[in-house]
Amino acid sequence: MAFGKTNKKTDFKKKPAQNPLFKRKRYCRFTVGGVEQIDYKDVETLKDFVGENAKITPARLTGTKALYQRQLDTAIKRARFLALLPFSDQHKK
């Protein structure tokens, strides 16, 4: 039967490692590194914050502080304008 009784005592006992909602605490890489200004010419660093489809990864996923996220957005846009980074994933190399 689809609506059978469940054992409520064992349903809620889960180990912390098995919890699918467990999230690791994120930290700002730029704060830890002591970076004052994000440079648009540092393409290797910028690539870490751009997804595989060339979208800028949001701060809630990367843990970047708001100040650095604004600088990061500007640096990525400048690098795209100078063709250091692609605008989309459709560009062939």
VEXGU-743547 format. One record per residue: residue number from 0; residue in three letters; x, y, z of N, C-alpha, C in turn. Coordinates in nm, 4 decimals, m for minus. Each point is the difference from the previous one (the first is absolute). Example, Ala and Ser with C-alpha at 12.3 -4.5 7.8 and 13.67 -1.06 7.14 Angstrom:
2
{0; "ALA"; {1.3190; m0.5690; 0.7800}; {m0.0890; 0.1190; 0.0000}; {0.0900; 0.1200; 0.0000}}
{1; "SER"; {m0.0350; 0.1050; m0.0720}; {0.0820; 0.1190; 0.0060}; {m0.0770; 0.1090; 0.0730}}
//
This chain:
93
{0; "MET"; {0.0842; m0.1175; 0.0000}; {m0.0842; 0.1175; 0.0000}; {0.0893; 0.1246; 0.0000}}
{1; "ALA"; {m0.0404; 0.1018; m0.0704}; {0.0815; 0.1191; m0.0186}; {0.0076; 0.0862; 0.1253}}
{2; "PHE"; {m0.1008; m0.0089; 0.0857}; {m0.0037; 0.0861; 0.1174}; {0.0208; m0.0814; 0.1267}}
{3; "GLY"; {0.1081; m0.0752; 0.0046}; {0.0300; m0.0824; 0.1160}; {0.0549; 0.0825; 0.1142}}
{4; "LYS"; {0.0037; m0.0605; 0.1166}; {0.0529; 0.0691; 0.1170}; {0.1518; 0.0087; m0.0102}}
{5; "THR"; {0.0518; 0.1078; 0.0519}; {0.1446; 0.0164; 0.0030}; {0.0461; 0.0055; 0.1440}}
{6; "ASN"; {0.1199; m0.0358; 0.0207}; {0.0583; 0.0044; 0.1326}; {0.0562; 0.1400; 0.0214}}
{7; "LYS"; {m0.0692; 0.0818; 0.0759}; {0.0375; 0.1399; 0.0168}; {0.1300; 0.0171; 0.0779}}
{8; "LYS"; {0.0365; m0.0959; 0.0819}; {0.1226; 0.0116; 0.0778}; {0.1232; m0.0072; m0.0895}}
{9; "THR"; {m0.0039; m0.0832; m0.1009}; {0.1177; m0.0162; m0.0857}; {m0.0037; 0.0907; m0.1221}}
{10; "ASP"; {m0.1127; 0.0611; m0.0309}; {m0.0092; 0.0862; m0.1178}; {0.0837; 0.1264; 0.0146}}
{11; "PHE"; {0.0107; 0.0536; 0.1206}; {0.0661; 0.1278; 0.0183}; {0.1432; m0.0135; 0.0516}}
{12; "LYS"; {0.0450; m0.1215; 0.0236}; {0.1367; m0.0195; 0.0462}; {0.0911; m0.0148; m0.1215}}
{13; "LYS"; {0.0738; 0.1054; m0.0271}; {0.0959; m0.0048; m0.1097}; {0.1317; 0.0578; 0.0487}}
{14; "LYS"; {0.1056; m0.0494; m0.0537}; {0.1321; 0.0514; 0.0331}; {0.0207; 0.1327; m0.0723}}
{15; "PRO"; {0.0782; 0.0919; 0.0562}; {0.0242; 0.1292; m0.0658}; {0.0648; m0.0138; m0.1377}}
{16; "ALA"; {0.0820; m0.1027; m0.0203}; {0.0662; m0.0176; m0.1294}; {m0.0991; m0.0423; m0.1079}}
{17; "GLN"; {m0.1120; m0.0603; 0.0382}; {m0.0980; m0.0464; m0.0967}; {m0.1063; 0.1048; m0.0295}}
{18; "ASN"; {0.0016; 0.1108; 0.0698}; {m0.1008; 0.1026; m0.0195}; {0.0233; 0.0704; m0.1336}}
{19; "PRO"; {m0.0959; m0.0072; m0.0932}; {0.0199; 0.0637; m0.1306}; {m0.0052; 0.1523; 0.0063}}
{20; "LEU"; {m0.0490; 0.0566; 0.1093}; {m0.0087; 0.1446; 0.0127}; {0.1230; 0.0602; 0.0673}}
{21; "PHE"; {0.0965; m0.0840; 0.0360}; {0.1213; 0.0476; 0.0660}; {0.0822; 0.0821; m0.0981}}
{22; "LYS"; {0.0331; 0.1213; 0.0394}; {0.0799; 0.0886; m0.0844}; {0.1280; 0.0374; 0.0741}}
{23; "ARG"; {0.1088; 0.0001; m0.0708}; {0.1266; 0.0430; 0.0578}; {0.0040; 0.1527; 0.0040}}
{24; "LYS"; {0.0570; 0.0558; 0.1046}; {0.0087; 0.1451; 0.0134}; {0.0906; 0.0559; m0.1085}}
{25; "ARG"; {m0.0508; 0.0996; m0.0707}; {0.0770; 0.0617; m0.1072}; {0.0790; 0.1182; 0.0550}}
{26; "TYR"; {0.1076; 0.0312; m0.0675}; {0.0814; 0.1138; 0.0400}; {0.0395; 0.0773; m0.1251}}
{27; "CYS"; {0.0320; 0.1255; 0.0183}; {0.0391; 0.0863; m0.1109}; {0.1490; m0.0200; m0.0278}}
{28; "ARG"; {0.0331; m0.0455; m0.1194}; {0.1393; m0.0236; m0.0371}; {0.0808; 0.1288; m0.0041}}
{29; "PHE"; {m0.0644; 0.1090; m0.0333}; {0.0707; 0.1268; m0.0137}; {0.0312; 0.0613; 0.1364}}
{30; "THR"; {m0.0879; m0.0181; 0.0967}; {0.0251; 0.0490; 0.1353}; {0.1138; m0.0783; 0.0643}}
{31; "VAL"; {m0.0023; m0.1312; m0.0159}; {0.1041; m0.0849; 0.0576}; {0.1348; 0.0302; m0.0648}}
{32; "GLY"; {m0.0009; 0.0242; m0.1312}; {0.1240; 0.0281; m0.0718}; {0.0507; 0.1416; 0.0157}}
{33; "GLY"; {m0.0791; 0.0878; 0.0585}; {0.0413; 0.1380; 0.0197}; {0.0008; 0.0821; m0.1279}}
{34; "VAL"; {m0.0879; m0.0330; m0.0935}; {m0.0077; 0.0710; m0.1277}; {m0.0749; 0.1311; 0.0208}}
{35; "GLU"; {0.0560; 0.1090; m0.0510}; {m0.0676; 0.1292; 0.0099}; {m0.0833; 0.0291; m0.1240}}
{36; "GLN"; {0.0557; m0.0309; m0.1162}; {m0.0682; 0.0276; m0.1264}; {0.0113; m0.1238; m0.0883}}
{37; "ILE"; {m0.1104; m0.0414; m0.0618}; {0.0011; m0.1142; m0.0903}; {0.0383; 0.0498; m0.1387}}
{38; "ASP"; {0.1002; m0.0639; m0.0599}; {0.0531; 0.0433; m0.1285}; {m0.0661; m0.0778; m0.1132}}
{39; "TYR"; {m0.0417; 0.0696; m0.1044}; {m0.0655; m0.0647; m0.1132}; {0.0995; m0.0798; m0.0845}}
{40; "LYS"; {0.1300; 0.0250; 0.0167}; {0.1017; m0.0710; m0.0778}; {0.0352; m0.1357; 0.0610}}
{41; "ASP"; {m0.0445; m0.0249; 0.1215}; {0.0245; m0.1286; 0.0656}; {m0.1097; m0.0980; m0.0414}}
{42; "VAL"; {0.0144; m0.0541; m0.1196}; {m0.1047; m0.0820; m0.0606}; {m0.0176; m0.1324; 0.0739}}
{43; "GLU"; {0.1080; m0.0557; 0.0534}; {m0.0096; m0.1289; 0.0694}; {m0.0883; 0.0104; 0.1245}}
{44; "THR"; {0.0088; 0.1099; 0.0719}; {m0.0863; 0.0204; 0.1165}; {m0.1438; 0.0234; m0.0432}}
{45; "LEU"; {m0.0191; 0.0771; m0.1054}; {m0.1352; 0.0304; m0.0466}; {m0.0718; m0.1247; m0.0512}}
{46; "LYS"; {0.0748; m0.0933; m0.0584}; {m0.0613; m0.1226; m0.0528}; {m0.0643; m0.0838; 0.1106}}
{47; "ASP"; {0.0512; 0.0125; 0.1223}; {m0.0571; m0.0749; 0.1125}; {m0.1397; 0.0492; 0.0364}}
{48; "PHE"; {m0.0324; 0.1227; m0.0381}; {m0.1282; 0.0594; 0.0356}; {m0.0947; 0.0104; m0.1184}}
{49; "VAL"; {0.0327; m0.0699; m0.1079}; {m0.0857; m0.0052; m0.1183}; {m0.0359; m0.1459; m0.0219}}
{50; "GLY"; {m0.1297; m0.0277; m0.0190}; {m0.0447; m0.1364; m0.0206}; {0.0377; m0.0526; m0.1369}}
{51; "GLU"; {m0.0307; m0.1271; m0.0245}; {0.0369; m0.0616; m0.1274}; {m0.0774; 0.0580; m0.1175}}
{52; "ASN"; {m0.1143; 0.0623; 0.0254}; {m0.0736; 0.0655; m0.1075}; {0.0287; 0.1499; m0.0025}}
{53; "ALA"; {0.1096; 0.0426; 0.0618}; {0.0526; 0.1372; m0.0002}; {m0.0864; 0.0980; 0.0782}}
{54; "LYS"; {m0.0815; m0.0477; 0.0920}; {m0.0764; 0.0893; 0.0867}; {0.0787; 0.0263; 0.1278}}
{55; "ILE"; {m0.0147; 0.1198; 0.0531}; {0.0668; 0.0366; 0.1245}; {m0.0696; m0.0722; 0.1152}}
{56; "THR"; {0.0777; m0.0707; 0.0809}; {m0.0551; m0.0755; 0.1118}; {m0.0387; 0.0962; 0.1121}}
{57; "PRO"; {m0.1213; m0.0119; 0.0557}; {m0.0443; 0.0939; 0.1032}; {0.0773; m0.0162; 0.1311}}
{58; "ALA"; {m0.0019; 0.1062; 0.0793}; {0.0746; 0.0023; 0.1261}; {m0.0555; m0.0993; 0.1010}}
{59; "ARG"; {m0.1271; m0.0315; m0.0074}; {m0.0569; m0.0951; 0.0959}; {0.0554; m0.1405; m0.0210}}
{60; "LEU"; {0.0535; m0.0280; m0.1189}; {0.0613; m0.1299; m0.0257}; {0.1504; 0.0010; 0.0240}}
{61; "THR"; {0.0650; 0.1127; m0.0250}; {0.1450; 0.0061; 0.0152}; {0.0438; 0.0479; 0.1373}}
{62; "GLY"; {m0.0861; 0.0722; 0.0722}; {0.0357; 0.0510; 0.1315}; {0.0740; 0.1317; m0.0048}}
{63; "THR"; {0.0052; 0.0629; m0.1161}; {0.0706; 0.1270; m0.0155}; {m0.0780; 0.1122; 0.0673}}
{64; "LYS"; {0.0710; 0.0905; 0.0674}; {m0.0657; 0.1151; 0.0629}; {m0.0523; 0.0946; m0.1069}}
{65; "ALA"; {m0.0953; 0.0847; 0.0381}; {m0.0670; 0.0885; m0.0955}; {0.0973; 0.0964; m0.0671}}
{66; "LEU"; {0.0942; 0.0539; 0.0751}; {0.0983; 0.0929; m0.0561}; {0.0802; m0.0671; m0.1105}}
{67; "TYR"; {0.0474; m0.1208; 0.0274}; {0.0801; m0.0713; m0.0981}; {m0.0849; m0.0554; m0.1139}}
{68; "GLN"; {m0.1259; m0.0310; 0.0260}; {m0.0872; m0.0484; m0.1068}; {m0.0229; 0.1101; m0.1034}}
{69; "ARG"; {m0.0158; 0.1234; 0.0450}; {m0.0156; 0.1117; m0.0946}; {0.1273; 0.0198; m0.0813}}
{70; "GLN"; {0.1153; m0.0067; 0.0658}; {0.1264; 0.0121; m0.0725}; {0.0187; m0.1155; m0.0974}}
{71; "LEU"; {m0.0411; m0.1181; 0.0412}; {0.0121; m0.1190; m0.0836}; {m0.0866; 0.0120; m0.1246}}
{72; "ASP"; {m0.1228; 0.0479; 0.0162}; {m0.0888; 0.0199; m0.1148}; {0.0605; 0.0980; m0.0995}}
{73; "THR"; {0.0524; 0.1105; 0.0507}; {0.0613; 0.1002; m0.0875}; {0.1227; m0.0566; m0.0707}}
{74; "ALA"; {0.0832; m0.0748; 0.0724}; {0.1209; m0.0573; m0.0590}; {m0.0341; m0.1026; m0.1077}}
{75; "ILE"; {m0.1020; m0.0824; 0.0240}; {m0.0402; m0.0997; m0.0996}; {m0.0547; 0.0687; m0.1243}}
{76; "LYS"; {m0.0793; 0.1038; 0.0186}; {m0.0554; 0.0721; m0.1147}; {0.1097; 0.0692; m0.0807}}
{77; "ARG"; {0.1003; 0.0549; 0.0672}; {0.1126; 0.0617; m0.0716}; {0.0805; m0.1047; m0.0756}}
{78; "ALA"; {0.0224; m0.1150; 0.0626}; {0.0749; m0.1071; m0.0662}; {m0.0764; m0.0536; m0.1205}}
{79; "ARG"; {m0.1309; m0.0055; 0.0086}; {m0.0807; m0.0425; m0.1145}; {0.0094; 0.1006; m0.1137}}
{80; "PHE"; {m0.0039; 0.1285; 0.0341}; {0.0062; 0.1047; m0.1020}; {0.1333; m0.0039; m0.0743}}
{81; "LEU"; {0.1081; m0.0347; 0.0707}; {0.1323; m0.0088; m0.0611}; {0.0301; m0.1392; m0.0552}}
{82; "ALA"; {m0.0998; m0.0868; m0.0026}; {0.0091; m0.1360; m0.0549}; {0.0978; m0.0884; 0.0779}}
{83; "LEU"; {0.0169; 0.0271; 0.1277}; {0.0795; m0.0880; 0.0848}; {m0.0845; m0.1157; 0.0519}}
{84; "LEU"; {m0.1307; 0.0236; 0.0129}; {m0.0967; m0.1022; 0.0402}; {m0.1114; m0.0044; m0.1038}}
{85; "PRO"; {m0.0610; m0.1169; m0.0208}; {m0.1096; m0.0076; m0.0973}; {m0.1303; 0.0559; 0.0574}}
{86; "PHE"; {m0.0850; 0.0502; m0.0893}; {m0.1319; 0.0472; 0.0403}; {m0.0955; m0.1166; 0.0225}}
{87; "SER"; {0.0164; m0.1066; m0.0771}; {m0.0863; m0.1170; 0.0148}; {0.0812; m0.1258; m0.0269}}
{88; "ASP"; {m0.0616; m0.1146; 0.0252}; {0.0689; m0.1265; m0.0226}; {m0.0072; m0.0443; m0.1458}}
{89; "GLN"; {m0.0661; 0.0753; m0.0849}; {m0.0169; m0.0367; m0.1403}; {0.1219; 0.0347; m0.0850}}
{90; "HIS"; {0.0939; 0.0777; 0.0549}; {0.1182; 0.0388; m0.0765}; {0.0971; m0.1166; m0.0087}}
{91; "LYS"; {0.0433; m0.0292; m0.1194}; {0.0969; m0.1081; m0.0212}; {0.1407; 0.0568; 0.0084}}
{92; "LYS"; {0.0907; m0.0784; 0.0530}; {0.1397; 0.0453; 0.0088}; {0.0773; m0.0446; m0.1212}}
//
